[in-house]
Amino acid sequence: ADVAGTGFLFREGRGGQDELWLYVPALKRARRIVGRARHGRFLGSDFTYADLEAQELRASTLTRLTDAPVGRFACRVVEARPLASAGSEYGRIVAWVRKDNGVAIRLKMYSPAGALLKVLFVRRLGTGAGGRPVITETRMASESEGTSTLMTVLRTRPLTGSTADLFTERNLSRGL
């Protein structure tokens, strides 16, 4: 699918719900993603809008499982059971979190009935502002559909000056 010029804005809510906005050049406007639409496919991919927001992990009961490596990386394994208030489509999520940098590099998402739905793999990390790791390549595999989507961040740039007015629907529509 041609997604050139498409913009996505995620604004973490302070004490409330996060805001998700999508700008599609053909519509020439940004639209807010709300309610059940959050569980829709992001640009027809195996990701949902909710997967990009990670609300399920923040509003969950967490349980530490036995540590296990992923490839050459030592990881802590954590199970998240989303609270009903999270509105999650998942019954549980198991995350493998690297011990050296705190980045979740594998996530398995299960239905409320316990069936494996999707697996997210972080394939590549870059370095962002202040030396923090930035996920630059991720693959989401849909176990139920036998499909997968590779999402790649081509470039990042450090922010300068005030960001208070930068992350707005208006700027999203302008391509900023």
Contacts in CASP RR format, 6 or more apart in sequence:
PFRMAT RR
TARGET T0000
AUTHOR 0000-0000-0000
METHOD contacts of the structure
MODEL  1
ADVAGTGFLFREGRGGQDELWLYVPALKRARRIVGRARHGRFLGSDFTYA
DLEAQELRASTLTRLTDAPVGRFACRVVEARPLASAGSEYGRIVAWVRKD
NGVAIRLKMYSPAGALLKVLFVRRLGTGAGGRPVITETRMASESEGTSTL
MTVLRTRPLTGSTADLFTERNLSRGL
1 43 0 8 1.000
1 44 0 8 1.000
3 43 0 8 1.000
4 25 0 8 1.000
5 23 0 8 1.000
5 25 0 8 1.000
5 175 0 8 1.000
6 22 0 8 1.000
6 23 0 8 1.000
6 24 0 8 1.000
6 25 0 8 1.000
6 43 0 8 1.000
7 22 0 8 1.000
7 23 0 8 1.000
7 24 0 8 1.000
7 30 0 8 1.000
7 172 0 8 1.000
7 175 0 8 1.000
8 20 0 8 1.000
8 21 0 8 1.000
8 22 0 8 1.000
8 23 0 8 1.000
8 42 0 8 1.000
8 52 0 8 1.000
8 172 0 8 1.000
9 19 0 8 1.000
9 20 0 8 1.000
9 21 0 8 1.000
9 22 0 8 1.000
9 23 0 8 1.000
9 30 0 8 1.000
9 167 0 8 1.000
9 168 0 8 1.000
9 169 0 8 1.000
9 172 0 8 1.000
10 18 0 8 1.000
10 19 0 8 1.000
10 20 0 8 1.000
10 21 0 8 1.000
10 52 0 8 1.000
10 53 0 8 1.000
11 18 0 8 1.000
11 19 0 8 1.000
11 20 0 8 1.000
11 21 0 8 1.000
11 167 0 8 1.000
12 18 0 8 1.000
13 19 0 8 1.000
17 55 0 8 1.000
18 53 0 8 1.000
18 55 0 8 1.000
19 32 0 8 1.000
20 32 0 8 1.000
20 33 0 8 1.000
20 34 0 8 1.000
20 38 0 8 1.000
20 49 0 8 1.000
20 52 0 8 1.000
20 53 0 8 1.000
21 30 0 8 1.000
21 31 0 8 1.000
21 32 0 8 1.000
21 33 0 8 1.000
21 169 0 8 1.000
21 172 0 8 1.000
22 30 0 8 1.000
22 31 0 8 1.000
22 33 0 8 1.000
22 49 0 8 1.000
23 29 0 8 1.000
23 30 0 8 1.000
23 31 0 8 1.000
23 172 0 8 1.000
23 173 0 8 1.000
23 175 0 8 1.000
24 31 0 8 1.000
28 173 0 8 1.000
29 173 0 8 1.000
30 169 0 8 1.000
30 170 0 8 1.000
30 172 0 8 1.000
30 173 0 8 1.000
32 169 0 8 1.000
33 49 0 8 1.000
37 49 0 8 1.000
38 48 0 8 1.000
38 49 0 8 1.000
38 50 0 8 1.000
38 53 0 8 1.000
39 48 0 8 1.000
39 49 0 8 1.000
39 50 0 8 1.000
39 89 0 8 1.000
40 48 0 8 1.000
40 49 0 8 1.000
40 50 0 8 1.000
41 47 0 8 1.000
41 48 0 8 1.000
42 48 0 8 1.000
42 49 0 8 1.000
42 51 0 8 1.000
42 52 0 8 1.000
45 140 0 8 1.000
45 149 0 8 1.000
45 151 0 8 1.000
46 118 0 8 1.000
46 140 0 8 1.000
46 141 0 8 1.000
46 142 0 8 1.000
46 145 0 8 1.000
46 147 0 8 1.000
46 148 0 8 1.000
46 149 0 8 1.000
47 140 0 8 1.000
47 149 0 8 1.000
47 151 0 8 1.000
48 89 0 8 1.000
50 56 0 8 1.000
50 88 0 8 1.000
50 89 0 8 1.000
51 109 0 8 1.000
51 118 0 8 1.000
51 120 0 8 1.000
51 140 0 8 1.000
55 86 0 8 1.000
55 88 0 8 1.000
56 80 0 8 1.000
56 82 0 8 1.000
56 86 0 8 1.000
56 87 0 8 1.000
56 88 0 8 1.000
56 90 0 8 1.000
56 93 0 8 1.000
57 80 0 8 1.000
57 93 0 8 1.000
57 95 0 8 1.000
58 86 0 8 1.000
59 82 0 8 1.000
59 83 0 8 1.000
59 85 0 8 1.000
59 86 0 8 1.000
59 88 0 8 1.000
60 80 0 8 1.000
60 81 0 8 1.000
60 82 0 8 1.000
60 83 0 8 1.000
60 86 0 8 1.000
60 93 0 8 1.000
61 80 0 8 1.000
61 81 0 8 1.000
61 83 0 8 1.000
62 78 0 8 1.000
62 79 0 8 1.000
62 80 0 8 1.000
62 81 0 8 1.000
63 78 0 8 1.000
63 79 0 8 1.000
63 81 0 8 1.000
64 76 0 8 1.000
64 77 0 8 1.000
64 78 0 8 1.000
65 77 0 8 1.000
65 78 0 8 1.000
65 79 0 8 1.000
65 94 0 8 1.000
66 77 0 8 1.000
67 74 0 8 1.000
67 75 0 8 1.000
67 76 0 8 1.000
67 77 0 8 1.000
67 99 0 8 1.000
68 75 0 8 1.000
68 77 0 8 1.000
68 96 0 8 1.000
69 75 0 8 1.000
70 96 0 8 1.000
70 98 0 8 1.000
70 105 0 8 1.000
70 106 0 8 1.000
73 98 0 8 1.000
73 99 0 8 1.000
73 100 0 8 1.000
73 105 0 8 1.000
74 98 0 8 1.000
74 99 0 8 1.000
74 100 0 8 1.000
75 96 0 8 1.000
75 97 0 8 1.000
75 98 0 8 1.000
75 99 0 8 1.000
75 105 0 8 1.000
75 106 0 8 1.000
76 96 0 8 1.000
76 97 0 8 1.000
76 99 0 8 1.000
77 94 0 8 1.000
77 95 0 8 1.000
77 96 0 8 1.000
77 97 0 8 1.000
78 94 0 8 1.000
78 95 0 8 1.000
78 97 0 8 1.000
79 92 0 8 1.000
79 93 0 8 1.000
79 94 0 8 1.000
79 95 0 8 1.000
80 92 0 8 1.000
80 93 0 8 1.000
80 94 0 8 1.000
80 95 0 8 1.000
81 91 0 8 1.000
81 92 0 8 1.000
82 88 0 8 1.000
82 90 0 8 1.000
82 91 0 8 1.000
82 92 0 8 1.000
82 93 0 8 1.000
89 111 0 8 1.000
89 117 0 8 1.000
90 109 0 8 1.000
90 110 0 8 1.000
90 111 0 8 1.000
90 112 0 8 1.000
90 117 0 8 1.000
91 110 0 8 1.000
91 111 0 8 1.000
91 112 0 8 1.000
91 114 0 8 1.000
92 109 0 8 1.000
92 110 0 8 1.000
92 114 0 8 1.000
93 107 0 8 1.000
93 108 0 8 1.000
93 109 0 8 1.000
93 110 0 8 1.000
94 107 0 8 1.000
94 108 0 8 1.000
94 110 0 8 1.000
95 104 0 8 1.000
95 106 0 8 1.000
95 107 0 8 1.000
96 104 0 8 1.000
96 105 0 8 1.000
96 106 0 8 1.000
96 107 0 8 1.000
97 103 0 8 1.000
97 104 0 8 1.000
97 105 0 8 1.000
98 104 0 8 1.000
98 105 0 8 1.000
101 125 0 8 1.000
101 133 0 8 1.000
102 133 0 8 1.000
103 122 0 8 1.000
103 125 0 8 1.000
103 133 0 8 1.000
103 135 0 8 1.000
104 122 0 8 1.000
105 121 0 8 1.000
105 122 0 8 1.000
106 119 0 8 1.000
106 120 0 8 1.000
106 121 0 8 1.000
106 122 0 8 1.000
107 119 0 8 1.000
107 120 0 8 1.000
108 116 0 8 1.000
108 118 0 8 1.000
108 119 0 8 1.000
108 120 0 8 1.000
109 116 0 8 1.000
109 117 0 8 1.000
109 118 0 8 1.000
109 119 0 8 1.000
109 120 0 8 1.000
110 116 0 8 1.000
110 117 0 8 1.000
111 117 0 8 1.000
115 144 0 8 1.000
116 143 0 8 1.000
117 142 0 8 1.000
117 143 0 8 1.000
117 144 0 8 1.000
118 140 0 8 1.000
118 141 0 8 1.000
118 142 0 8 1.000
118 143 0 8 1.000
118 144 0 8 1.000
119 140 0 8 1.000
119 141 0 8 1.000
119 143 0 8 1.000
120 138 0 8 1.000
120 139 0 8 1.000
120 140 0 8 1.000
120 141 0 8 1.000
121 138 0 8 1.000
121 139 0 8 1.000
121 140 0 8 1.000
121 141 0 8 1.000
122 135 0 8 1.000
122 137 0 8 1.000
122 138 0 8 1.000
123 137 0 8 1.000
123 138 0 8 1.000
123 139 0 8 1.000
123 150 0 8 1.000
124 135 0 8 1.000
124 136 0 8 1.000
124 137 0 8 1.000
125 133 0 8 1.000
125 134 0 8 1.000
125 135 0 8 1.000
125 136 0 8 1.000
126 133 0 8 1.000
126 134 0 8 1.000
126 135 0 8 1.000
126 136 0 8 1.000
127 133 0 8 1.000
127 134 0 8 1.000
128 134 0 8 1.000
128 156 0 8 1.000
128 158 0 8 1.000
129 158 0 8 1.000
129 159 0 8 1.000
134 153 0 8 1.000
134 156 0 8 1.000
135 153 0 8 1.000
136 152 0 8 1.000
136 153 0 8 1.000
136 156 0 8 1.000
137 150 0 8 1.000
137 151 0 8 1.000
137 152 0 8 1.000
137 153 0 8 1.000
138 150 0 8 1.000
138 151 0 8 1.000
139 148 0 8 1.000
139 149 0 8 1.000
139 150 0 8 1.000
139 151 0 8 1.000
140 148 0 8 1.000
140 149 0 8 1.000
140 151 0 8 1.000
141 147 0 8 1.000
141 148 0 8 1.000
142 148 0 8 1.000
159 166 0 8 1.000
165 171 0 8 1.000
166 176 0 8 1.000
END
